[in-house]
Amino acid sequence: MNVLETYFSPTLDYFNWLIGQVTIESGSLYGNYFWFLAIISIIFFTLEILLPWRKKQPIFRKDFWLDFFYMYFNFFLFYLVLFAGLGEFSSISFSRTAHFLHIDKLVISVEKWPVWIQFGLMLTIQDFTHWNIHRLLHKTPFLWRFHKVHHSVKQMGFAAHLRFHWMESIIYKSITFIPLFFMGFGIEDFFYLHLFTITWGHFNHANINIPLGPLKYVFNSPQMHIWHHVKTLPKTHQDGVNFGLTLSVWDYIFNTKFIPSDGEKIELGFNKDELYPKGFVGQIVGAFKRQ
């Protein structure tokens, strides 16, 4: 394996792909992540203006533009700077190791299954994996340093969805790849799932109140997720509550659900968050320091 070529070739490919996304080189918005993110952000921003849940919260809430930068940095620039090459290198290394150990023979082929079953299976496996990773980020002091970036949000809005430290991308994607690999799913299978989970993540963090009815026992919502960000955690759940990203069902099953009341006016953050860095560089660099 030529390490440098393996690393830099996909990075260059990603750069060319990103330019094509921004300029709509194909002439179509189909498969265009860049403008998809822009469109759903505009939709949820509009909903926050027309149907605000916390009516006294400013439209351009505290740290709105910081979150906006995080959104495009984590979704695109981070991949260009680091993850495109690292991800390809890791994927090839894992596949070759699996082949060498003959564990690639354990892969289940799902390509002939109905599309809706494949989608449901991918969502279930990915979200359960993410739920466990999310709990790990709260329980492990070293990982909590990075996750604190996301919990430094003081006024919630759709763009807060993608305010997180880039180390989280490495952690989530590295671990999530393993179970999905053994189910025979490839990167090309994730297009619609990715669009769905990104949209739902925007919804969970948006300043809107759209009742889900019985679906609240399956899917996450702003009224449930706001309690995940509460500054003062209940004594019975000091490691955190409501860890679901897209699905809420895991929190109901494993008793980490916590919605004691309407969370419209609760204070968000964590202990001594007034001392936490306020800017992007300070938050990113500070996460690597022992606190």
Residue pairs with C-beta under 8 A, 6 or more apart in sequence:
1 92
1 93
1 96
3 89
6 85
6 88
6 89
6 92
7 85
7 86
7 88
7 89
8 85
9 85
9 88
10 84
10 85
10 87
10 88
11 80
11 84
11 85
13 84
14 79
14 80
14 84
15 80
18 34
18 76
18 80
19 25
20 26
21 32
21 33
21 34
21 35
22 34
24 32
24 35
26 32
29 35
29 36
31 191
33 75
33 194
34 76
36 195
36 198
37 71
37 72
37 75
37 198
40 198
40 199
40 202
41 71
41 158
41 159
41 202
44 158
44 202
44 203
44 206
44 208
45 158
47 206
47 208
48 59
48 157
48 158
48 206
48 207
48 208
49 59
51 208
51 209
51 210
52 207
52 208
53 207
53 208
53 209
53 222
53 223
53 264
54 156
54 207
54 264
54 265
57 155
57 157
57 207
58 155
61 155
61 156
61 157
61 207
62 154
62 155
63 153
63 154
63 155
63 163
63 278
64 157
64 159
66 163
66 279
66 280
67 153
67 157
67 159
67 160
67 162
67 163
68 159
69 280
70 159
70 162
70 163
70 164
70 280
71 159
71 161
71 162
71 163
73 166
73 280
74 162
74 164
74 166
74 169
75 162
78 166
78 169
79 87
82 166
83 166
83 169
83 170
83 173
86 170
87 173
90 174
90 177
91 177
94 177
94 178
94 181
95 104
95 181
98 104
98 181
106 182
107 181
107 182
107 183
107 184
108 182
108 183
108 184
109 184
110 117
110 118
110 121
110 183
110 184
110 185
111 118
111 184
113 121
118 185
118 189
119 192
119 193
121 183
122 180
122 183
122 185
122 189
122 190
122 193
123 193
123 196
123 197
123 246
123 247
124 247
125 179
125 180
125 183
126 176
126 180
126 193
126 197
127 197
127 244
127 245
127 246
127 247
127 250
128 247
128 250
129 175
129 176
129 179
130 172
130 176
130 245
130 246
131 243
131 244
131 245
131 247
131 250
131 251
133 171
133 172
133 175
133 176
134 243
134 244
134 245
135 239
135 240
135 243
135 256
136 143
137 143
137 144
137 146
137 147
137 168
137 171
138 144
138 147
138 239
138 240
138 243
139 239
143 171
145 287
145 288
145 289
145 291
146 164
146 165
146 167
146 168
146 171
146 287
147 164
147 165
147 168
148 270
148 276
148 287
149 163
149 164
149 165
149 283
149 284
149 287
150 160
150 163
150 164
150 165
150 168
151 229
151 268
151 269
151 270
151 273
152 163
152 269
152 270
152 273
152 276
152 283
153 160
153 163
153 229
153 268
153 269
154 268
154 269
154 273
155 268
156 205
156 206
156 207
156 222
156 226
156 229
156 268
157 205
157 206
157 207
158 202
158 203
158 205
158 206
158 207
159 205
160 205
161 198
161 201
161 202
161 204
161 205
162 201
165 283
165 284
165 287
166 284
167 287
196 246
197 245
197 246
200 219
200 220
200 246
201 245
201 246
203 210
203 221
203 222
204 220
204 221
204 222
204 224
204 225
204 245
204 246
205 222
205 225
206 222
207 222
208 222
209 222
209 223
210 221
210 222
212 219
212 221
216 224
216 248
217 248
217 249
217 252
218 247
218 248
218 249
219 246
219 247
219 248
220 242
220 244
220 245
220 246
220 247
220 248
221 248
223 259
223 262
223 263
224 242
224 244
224 248
224 251
224 257
224 259
225 242
226 263
226 266
226 268
227 241
227 242
227 258
227 259
227 260
227 263
227 266
228 240
228 241
228 242
228 243
229 268
229 269
230 241
230 263
230 266
230 267
230 268
231 266
231 267
231 268
231 269
231 270
231 271
231 273
232 267
233 239
233 240
233 241
234 241
234 258
234 260
237 256
237 258
240 256
241 251
241 256
241 257
241 258
242 248
242 251
242 256
242 257
242 258
242 259
243 250
243 251
243 256
244 250
244 251
248 257
250 256
251 257
270 276
276 283
276 286
277 283
277 286
